[in-house]
Amino acid sequence: MVLLFVTWNPNPEMFNIGGFAVRWYGLLFASGFFFGYLILQKMFKWENMPAKWLDHLALYMPIGTVVGARLGHCLFYEPGYYLSNPLEILNIRQGGLASHGAAIGILLALWLFSQKEKQPFSWIIDRIVIVAALAGGLIRIGNLINSEIIGAPTTVPWAFVFKRVDNIPRHPTQIYEALACFFVFALLFWMYRRKNAGAKPYYLTGVFMILIFSFRFFVEYFKEVQVGFERTLPLDMGQWLSIPFIIAGIVLLAGRAGRPIQKNH
């Protein structure tokens, strides 16, 4: 039997000038913020919200995302190493960002934003989750180009051989997650525009948490573990971290979504 698979070995660097490399991952990461800004700009215009809020968000969001993602990786996946070498936490160019940590960082950043602007936390997070889903998909494409967060060995005909890692056909789990994120983005945007779901506090947030993290929980079964200690766990770290978000999403839909939202202009 001849197995079909994709041989994958792109250069993670777009170009390198004098030792300064511009990487595809960085471009895709930044693109998430860029396109998110444009979409939020439309939303703010549709709802007649102050444009200055968006400029403030453009400061809060990147900081919350990067700091949360970095600390999430360091503390969730390799706490022993980073607590012994705390300065290495700052060495972000070495890699290591965790989506669950990014989610926590974003939540904290949005809470601080809502406190400063004296606006309902629910209003801003229900719009941010829409663009967060889009950004998540773009970041996973970046992971694919980097040949990282790879899948487990498989014989499926769409398997990828990540030449930078080994010669074993594996699940392209980065593509699975990217497609899920793009689907959730399209669904949430449709609900916002066509079903007026943004008028129900935490409704879009609840849907986002349930769908994104349920899929994350499921796709972990097709991934290689990121650190060795996960092999001894009944569920890997990504699954354990997803469960609280799924439960929170269910609680939001069951108990909080549906009350009319109050906004201050």
C-alpha positions as a Markdown table, in Angstrom:
| # | Residue | x | y | z |
|---|---|---|---|---|
| 1 | Met | 0.0 | 0.0 | 0.0 |
| 2 | Val | 1.4 | 3.4 | -1.0 |
| 3 | Leu | 0.7 | 6.1 | 1.5 |
| 4 | Leu | -0.1 | 9.6 | 0.3 |
| 5 | Phe | 1.1 | 12.6 | 2.2 |
| 6 | Val | 2.3 | 16.1 | 1.9 |
| 7 | Thr | 6.0 | 16.8 | 2.3 |
| 8 | Trp | 6.2 | 20.0 | 4.3 |
| 9 | Asn | 9.4 | 22.0 | 4.6 |
| 10 | Pro | 8.9 | 25.8 | 4.0 |
| 11 | Asn | 11.3 | 28.4 | 5.2 |
| 12 | Pro | 9.9 | 30.0 | 8.3 |
| 13 | Glu | 11.8 | 33.2 | 7.3 |
| 14 | Met | 10.3 | 35.6 | 4.7 |
| 15 | Phe | 13.7 | 37.2 | 4.4 |
| 16 | Asn | 16.9 | 37.9 | 6.3 |
| 17 | Ile | 18.8 | 41.1 | 6.1 |
| 18 | Gly | 22.1 | 41.4 | 8.0 |
| 19 | Gly | 21.0 | 38.8 | 10.5 |
| 20 | Phe | 17.6 | 40.4 | 11.1 |
| 21 | Ala | 14.9 | 37.8 | 10.1 |
| 22 | Val | 11.3 | 38.6 | 9.3 |
| 23 | Arg | 9.3 | 35.4 | 9.9 |
| 24 | Trp | 6.0 | 34.3 | 8.5 |
| 25 | Tyr | 4.7 | 33.6 | 12.0 |
| 26 | Gly | 5.3 | 37.2 | 13.0 |
| 27 | Leu | 3.5 | 38.5 | 10.0 |
| 28 | Leu | 0.5 | 36.3 | 10.6 |
| 29 | Phe | 0.5 | 37.1 | 14.3 |
| 30 | Ala | 0.5 | 40.8 | 13.4 |
| 31 | Ser | -2.1 | 40.3 | 10.7 |
| 32 | Gly | -4.5 | 39.0 | 13.4 |
| 33 | Phe | -4.4 | 42.4 | 15.1 |
| 34 | Phe | -4.5 | 44.3 | 11.8 |
| 35 | Phe | -7.6 | 42.6 | 10.4 |
| 36 | Gly | -9.2 | 42.6 | 13.9 |
| 37 | Tyr | -8.7 | 46.3 | 14.1 |
| 38 | Leu | -10.4 | 46.9 | 10.8 |
| 39 | Ile | -13.4 | 44.6 | 11.7 |
| 40 | Leu | -13.8 | 46.3 | 15.1 |
| 41 | Gln | -13.6 | 49.7 | 13.4 |
| 42 | Lys | -16.7 | 48.7 | 11.4 |
| 43 | Met | -18.5 | 47.4 | 14.5 |
| 44 | Phe | -17.8 | 50.6 | 16.4 |
| 45 | Lys | -19.1 | 52.6 | 13.4 |
| 46 | Trp | -22.2 | 50.5 | 13.1 |
| 47 | Glu | -23.0 | 51.0 | 16.8 |
| 48 | Asn | -21.9 | 54.7 | 17.0 |
| 49 | Met | -19.3 | 54.0 | 19.6 |
| 50 | Pro | -16.4 | 56.4 | 20.3 |
| 51 | Ala | -13.4 | 55.8 | 17.9 |
| 52 | Lys | -11.0 | 56.6 | 20.7 |
| 53 | Trp | -11.9 | 53.4 | 22.5 |
| 54 | Leu | -10.6 | 51.4 | 19.6 |
| 55 | Asp | -7.3 | 53.2 | 19.7 |
| 56 | His | -7.1 | 52.4 | 23.4 |
| 57 | Leu | -7.9 | 48.8 | 22.7 |
| 58 | Ala | -5.1 | 48.7 | 20.2 |
| 59 | Leu | -2.7 | 49.2 | 23.1 |
| 60 | Tyr | -4.4 | 46.9 | 25.6 |
| 61 | Met | -4.9 | 43.9 | 23.4 |
| 62 | Pro | -1.4 | 43.2 | 22.1 |
| 63 | Ile | 0.1 | 43.6 | 25.5 |
| 64 | Gly | -2.5 | 41.3 | 27.1 |
| 65 | Thr | -2.2 | 38.7 | 24.4 |
| 66 | Val | 1.6 | 38.5 | 24.3 |
| 67 | Val | 2.2 | 38.7 | 28.0 |
| 68 | Gly | -0.5 | 36.2 | 28.7 |
| 69 | Ala | 0.6 | 33.8 | 26.0 |
| 70 | Arg | 4.2 | 33.9 | 27.1 |
| 71 | Leu | 3.5 | 33.5 | 30.8 |
| 72 | Gly | 1.0 | 30.7 | 30.0 |
| 73 | His | 3.6 | 28.7 | 28.2 |
| 74 | Cys | 6.2 | 29.3 | 30.9 |
| 75 | Leu | 4.0 | 28.5 | 33.9 |
| 76 | Phe | 1.7 | 25.8 | 32.4 |
| 77 | Tyr | 4.2 | 23.8 | 30.4 |
| 78 | Glu | 7.7 | 24.4 | 31.7 |
| 79 | Pro | 7.3 | 25.9 | 35.2 |
| 80 | Gly | 10.4 | 24.2 | 36.7 |
| 81 | Tyr | 12.8 | 25.6 | 34.0 |
| 82 | Tyr | 11.4 | 29.1 | 33.9 |
| 83 | Leu | 11.0 | 29.5 | 37.7 |
| 84 | Ser | 14.7 | 28.5 | 38.0 |
| 85 | Asn | 15.6 | 30.8 | 35.1 |
| 86 | Pro | 13.1 | 33.7 | 35.3 |
| 87 | Leu | 15.0 | 36.0 | 32.9 |
| 88 | Glu | 14.4 | 33.4 | 30.2 |
| 89 | Ile | 10.7 | 34.3 | 30.3 |
| 90 | Leu | 11.7 | 37.5 | 28.5 |
| 91 | Asn | 13.4 | 35.6 | 25.7 |
| 92 | Ile | 10.3 | 35.4 | 23.6 |
| 93 | Arg | 12.3 | 35.0 | 20.4 |
| 94 | Gln | 13.2 | 31.5 | 21.6 |
| 95 | Gly | 9.6 | 30.6 | 21.2 |
| 96 | Gly | 6.9 | 29.4 | 23.5 |
| 97 | Leu | 3.4 | 31.0 | 23.5 |
| 98 | Ala | 0.3 | 29.3 | 24.9 |
| 99 | Ser | -3.2 | 30.0 | 23.6 |
| 100 | His | -4.8 | 29.4 | 27.0 |
| 101 | Gly | -2.4 | 31.9 | 28.6 |
| 102 | Ala | -3.3 | 34.4 | 25.8 |
| 103 | Ala | -7.0 | 34.0 | 26.6 |
| 104 | Ile | -6.4 | 34.8 | 30.3 |
| 105 | Gly | -4.2 | 37.8 | 29.3 |
| 106 | Ile | -6.9 | 39.1 | 27.0 |
| 107 | Leu | -9.6 | 38.7 | 29.6 |
| 108 | Leu | -7.5 | 40.7 | 32.1 |
| 109 | Ala | -6.6 | 43.4 | 29.5 |
| 110 | Leu | -10.3 | 43.8 | 28.6 |
| 111 | Trp | -11.3 | 44.0 | 32.2 |
| 112 | Leu | -8.8 | 46.8 | 32.8 |
| 113 | Phe | -10.1 | 48.5 | 29.6 |
| 114 | Ser | -13.7 | 48.3 | 30.8 |
| 115 | Gln | -12.8 | 49.7 | 34.2 |
| 116 | Lys | -10.9 | 52.6 | 32.6 |
| 117 | Glu | -13.6 | 53.5 | 30.1 |
| 118 | Lys | -16.4 | 52.6 | 32.5 |
| 119 | Gln | -18.1 | 50.4 | 30.0 |
| 120 | Pro | -19.7 | 47.0 | 30.5 |
| 121 | Phe | -17.1 | 44.2 | 30.3 |
| 122 | Ser | -19.7 | 42.1 | 28.4 |
| 123 | Trp | -20.1 | 44.6 | 25.6 |
| 124 | Ile | -16.4 | 44.7 | 24.7 |
| 125 | Ile | -15.6 | 41.0 | 25.2 |
| 126 | Asp | -18.6 | 39.9 | 23.0 |
| 127 | Arg | -17.0 | 41.8 | 20.1 |
| 128 | Ile | -13.4 | 40.9 | 20.8 |
| 129 | Val | -14.1 | 37.1 | 20.7 |
| 130 | Ile | -15.2 | 37.5 | 17.0 |
| 131 | Val | -11.9 | 38.9 | 15.9 |
| 132 | Ala | -10.0 | 36.6 | 18.4 |
| 133 | Ala | -11.3 | 33.6 | 16.5 |
| 134 | Leu | -9.9 | 35.0 | 13.3 |
| 135 | Ala | -6.5 | 35.8 | 14.9 |
| 136 | Gly | -6.4 | 32.3 | 16.3 |
| 137 | Gly | -6.7 | 30.8 | 12.8 |
| 138 | Leu | -4.0 | 33.0 | 11.4 |
| 139 | Ile | -1.6 | 32.1 | 14.3 |
| 140 | Arg | -2.2 | 28.4 | 13.7 |
| 141 | Ile | -1.2 | 28.9 | 10.0 |
| 142 | Gly | 1.9 | 30.5 | 11.4 |
| 143 | Asn | 2.5 | 27.4 | 13.5 |
| 144 | Leu | 2.1 | 25.3 | 10.4 |
| 145 | Ile | 4.8 | 27.3 | 8.5 |
| 146 | Asn | 7.1 | 26.9 | 11.5 |
| 147 | Ser | 6.4 | 23.1 | 11.6 |
| 148 | Glu | 5.5 | 23.3 | 15.3 |
| 149 | Ile | 2.6 | 22.0 | 17.4 |
| 150 | Ile | 2.6 | 19.0 | 15.2 |
| 151 | Gly | 0.2 | 16.1 | 15.1 |
| 152 | Ala | 0.6 | 12.5 | 16.1 |
| 153 | Pro | 1.7 | 9.9 | 13.5 |
| 154 | Thr | -1.1 | 8.8 | 11.2 |
| 155 | Thr | -1.8 | 7.0 | 7.9 |
| 156 | Val | -4.5 | 9.3 | 6.7 |
| 157 | Pro | -4.0 | 10.4 | 3.1 |
| 158 | Trp | -3.8 | 14.1 | 4.0 |
| 159 | Ala | -0.9 | 13.6 | 6.5 |
| 160 | Phe | 2.0 | 16.0 | 6.5 |
| 161 | Val | 5.7 | 15.0 | 6.8 |
| 162 | Phe | 7.3 | 17.8 | 8.7 |
| 163 | Lys | 10.8 | 17.6 | 7.3 |
| 164 | Arg | 12.2 | 20.0 | 9.9 |
| 165 | Val | 11.0 | 17.5 | 12.6 |
| 166 | Asp | 11.3 | 13.9 | 11.2 |
| 167 | Asn | 10.1 | 11.8 | 8.3 |
| 168 | Ile | 6.9 | 10.5 | 9.9 |
| 169 | Pro | 3.5 | 11.3 | 8.3 |
| 170 | Arg | 1.5 | 13.2 | 10.9 |
| 171 | His | -1.9 | 14.8 | 11.4 |
| 172 | Pro | -1.7 | 18.5 | 10.3 |
| 173 | Thr | -3.4 | 19.6 | 13.5 |
| 174 | Gln | -2.5 | 23.2 | 12.9 |
| 175 | Ile | -4.8 | 23.1 | 9.8 |
| 176 | Tyr | -7.5 | 21.4 | 11.9 |
| 177 | Glu | -7.4 | 24.2 | 14.5 |
| 178 | Ala | -7.1 | 27.0 | 11.9 |
| 179 | Leu | -10.2 | 25.7 | 10.0 |
| 180 | Ala | -12.1 | 25.5 | 13.3 |
| 181 | Cys | -11.1 | 29.1 | 14.2 |
| 182 | Phe | -12.1 | 30.5 | 10.8 |
| 183 | Phe | -15.5 | 28.6 | 11.1 |
| 184 | Val | -16.1 | 30.1 | 14.6 |
| 185 | Phe | -15.2 | 33.6 | 13.3 |
| 186 | Ala | -17.7 | 33.3 | 10.4 |
| 187 | Leu | -20.4 | 32.0 | 12.7 |
| 188 | Leu | -20.0 | 34.6 | 15.4 |
| 189 | Phe | -19.8 | 37.4 | 12.8 |
| 190 | Trp | -23.0 | 36.1 | 11.2 |
| 191 | Met | -24.7 | 35.9 | 14.6 |
| 192 | Tyr | -23.6 | 39.5 | 15.4 |
| 193 | Arg | -24.8 | 41.0 | 12.1 |
| 194 | Arg | -27.8 | 38.9 | 11.2 |
| 195 | Lys | -29.1 | 37.7 | 14.6 |
| 196 | Asn | -28.3 | 40.8 | 16.7 |
| 197 | Ala | -26.5 | 38.5 | 19.1 |
| 198 | Gly | -24.3 | 41.3 | 20.3 |
| 199 | Ala | -27.3 | 42.7 | 22.2 |
| 200 | Lys | -27.3 | 39.7 | 24.6 |
| 201 | Pro | -24.5 | 40.1 | 27.2 |
| 202 | Tyr | -22.0 | 37.2 | 27.1 |
| 203 | Tyr | -23.9 | 35.3 | 24.4 |
| 204 | Leu | -21.2 | 35.5 | 21.8 |
| 205 | Thr | -18.6 | 34.9 | 24.4 |
| 206 | Gly | -20.3 | 31.8 | 25.7 |
| 207 | Val | -20.6 | 30.4 | 22.1 |
| 208 | Phe | -16.9 | 31.2 | 21.5 |
| 209 | Met | -15.7 | 29.5 | 24.6 |
| 210 | Ile | -17.7 | 26.4 | 24.1 |
| 211 | Leu | -16.8 | 25.9 | 20.4 |
| 212 | Ile | -13.2 | 27.0 | 20.4 |
| 213 | Phe | -12.2 | 25.1 | 23.5 |
| 214 | Ser | -14.3 | 22.0 | 22.9 |
| 215 | Phe | -12.5 | 21.7 | 19.5 |
| 216 | Arg | -9.2 | 22.3 | 21.2 |
| 217 | Phe | -10.0 | 19.5 | 23.7 |
| 218 | Phe | -10.9 | 17.1 | 20.9 |
| 219 | Val | -7.9 | 17.9 | 18.6 |
| 220 | Glu | -5.5 | 17.3 | 21.4 |
| 221 | Tyr | -6.1 | 13.6 | 20.8 |
| 222 | Phe | -4.4 | 14.0 | 17.4 |
| 223 | Lys | -1.4 | 16.0 | 18.7 |
| 224 | Glu | 2.0 | 15.2 | 20.0 |
| 225 | Val | 2.4 | 16.3 | 23.6 |
| 226 | Gln | 4.4 | 19.5 | 23.9 |
| 227 | Val | 6.4 | 18.5 | 27.0 |
| 228 | Gly | 7.3 | 15.1 | 28.4 |
| 229 | Phe | 5.4 | 15.1 | 31.7 |
| 230 | Glu | 2.1 | 15.2 | 29.7 |
| 231 | Arg | 2.6 | 11.6 | 28.8 |
| 232 | Thr | 1.9 | 10.6 | 32.4 |
| 233 | Leu | -1.4 | 12.5 | 32.6 |
| 234 | Pro | -4.8 | 11.0 | 31.8 |
| 235 | Leu | -5.5 | 14.2 | 29.7 |
| 236 | Asp | -2.8 | 16.5 | 28.3 |
| 237 | Met | -2.2 | 20.0 | 29.5 |
| 238 | Gly | -4.2 | 21.6 | 26.6 |
| 239 | Gln | -7.2 | 19.5 | 27.5 |
| 240 | Trp | -7.0 | 20.3 | 31.3 |
| 241 | Leu | -6.8 | 24.0 | 30.5 |
| 242 | Ser | -9.7 | 23.8 | 28.0 |
| 243 | Ile | -12.2 | 22.3 | 30.5 |
| 244 | Pro | -12.6 | 25.5 | 32.7 |
| 245 | Phe | -13.2 | 27.6 | 29.6 |
| 246 | Ile | -15.9 | 25.2 | 28.3 |
| 247 | Ile | -17.6 | 25.2 | 31.7 |
| 248 | Ala | -17.4 | 29.0 | 31.8 |
| 249 | Gly | -19.0 | 29.2 | 28.3 |
| 250 | Ile | -21.9 | 26.9 | 29.4 |
| 251 | Val | -22.4 | 29.0 | 32.6 |
| 252 | Leu | -22.5 | 32.2 | 30.5 |
| 253 | Leu | -25.1 | 30.9 | 28.1 |
| 254 | Ala | -27.2 | 29.3 | 30.9 |
| 255 | Gly | -27.1 | 32.1 | 33.4 |
| 256 | Arg | -25.9 | 35.4 | 32.0 |
| 257 | Ala | -26.8 | 35.7 | 28.3 |
| 258 | Gly | -30.0 | 37.4 | 27.4 |
| 259 | Arg | -30.3 | 40.4 | 29.7 |
| 260 | Pro | -30.4 | 43.7 | 27.8 |
| 261 | Ile | -27.1 | 45.4 | 27.6 |
| 262 | Gln | -26.5 | 48.9 | 29.0 |
| 263 | Lys | -23.8 | 51.0 | 27.3 |
| 264 | Asn | -22.4 | 54.4 | 28.3 |
| 265 | His | -21.4 | 56.6 | 25.4 |
